[in-house]
Amino acid sequence: MKLLETIKTKVVALAVSFWAWTLAKAEKWKLREKGVSFWGKIKALWARIGQKWRSTKAHEKLMAMEPLQRRMIIMLCGVFLLLGLIFAFNQFKTFMIKHFISAAGLPPAAVSTMAITSEPWQLKLSSVGNVRAFRGVDLSTEIGGLVQTVPVKSGIDVKEGDLLIKLNDASDVAQLNSLKALAELAKVLNERDKQQLAIQAISKNVYDTSKADAKSKQAQVEAQIALVAKKNLKAPFSGRVGIVAINPGQYVNPGDKLLTLQTLDPIFVDFNLPQSNAEQIQVGQEIVVTTDAFKGTSFTGKITAVSPKVDTNTRNIQIEAQVANPDKKILPGMFANVNINIGEEVKLLTLPQTAITYNPYGSTIFIAKPTGKKDKQGKPALEAQQVFVTTGQTRGDQVSILKGVDEGATVVTSGQLKLKNGTPLIINNKVQPTNLPDPKPQE
């Protein structure tokens, strides 16, 4: 409360002092006499204007009207005069704002710049592909049965013909032995009938019947041998076995997926390229493959096949390449980056990708153009100028410039979103965007 009383006392004292100072200055500067003189001049001017107005024909016509009509005319004239004053004031305000903005000019913008230079560049085609096994299959049995033994383990390498899974075939083997005995008997009977036919002890018809019976019994044996073989799942080719989740005693149905077998060396990489690159693709061309799984490691291979047709939906060409994989690092189903070198190394103008502004109507950059004047520090003043450029391939943080700018030009690399033609520039190159052809992730 004491603080509020103190503040109130000081404010009142300040107001009294200001009022006393105002009265003293008014008396010193003779403001009252000047105000009275100025008011007298205004009254005299108003009187002269009124006298001239009363001597006009318009005044006579106005006075000749009825009082109600005369008041309506005066009111309308006053409204129109007020609207005219408001319109004039708005126009004056707009003019003054435009004049102030044009006189002030565009505010300067702080940007970073660099001189565009040419660097060695290896032209190449890039794509993404999928890794596919040289041979790969999900194995299953043709018939069902009870699993007797599983000789293989998960992840081992097997050779063609190795036994992978054996089903219980005891009854089938017994049936095979029975059929073999019958086949041997039929064969013996047929040999005996052949000897009897030679001395004409039997007719030719009896011999032919025994011969057909022997062949039938032998065919039944072969069919049973094939049935027994189906109870033994063997490797159709050499490769690596996947995860084995089958156990002895488990019953499997025909067509059930039991395990996978993949040949990993060599291995295929399937990828697509636009139809515009069809002329640059040839069978036997070398490729370089990298994967995210093995950073810093590249694998070389060659194109083995090019699809004879173009996909009508994407207008891309499917390409198959074979890559050596002796360490069996690359696995089927992996995502792969594919690069194909084209021609000899050339020199191209390069810029950081942050310097390019991509628009539907074209790519643009801003260059720092000298104005011929000097700034407050005595340095040459620079302003922004937007130019269209034609961009080429990209690598890392860089993009190649095919045309639109000359080597050595000073290009704005950051801060260009706030620029337009003629914007004054303040150069600050303490922090520059990355401009590496092969950037590495930082920890």
Buried (B, 14 or more C-beta within 10 A) or exposed (E): EEEEEEEEEEEEEEEEEEEEEEEEEEEEEEEEEEEEEEEEEEEEEEEEEEEEEEEEEEEEEBEEEEEEEBEEEEEEEEEEEEEEEEEEEEEEEEEEEEEEEEEEEBEBBEBBBBEBEBEEBBBBBEBEBEBBBBBBBEBBBEEEBBBBEBEBEEEEBBEEEBBBBBBBBEEBBEBBEEBBEBBBEBBEBBEEBEEBBEEEEBEEEEBEBBBEBBBEBBEBBEEBBEBBEBBBBBBEBBBBBBEBEBEEEEEBEEEBEBBBBBBBBBBBBBBBBEEEBEEBBEEEBEBBBBBEEEEEEEBEBBBBEBEEEBEEEEEBBBBBBBBEBEEEBBBBEBEBBBBBBBEEEEEBBBBBBBBBBEEEEEBBBBBBBEEEEEBEEEEEBBBBBBBEBEBBBBBBBBBBBEEBBEEEBBBBBBBBEEBEEEBBBEEEEEEEBEBEBEEEEEE
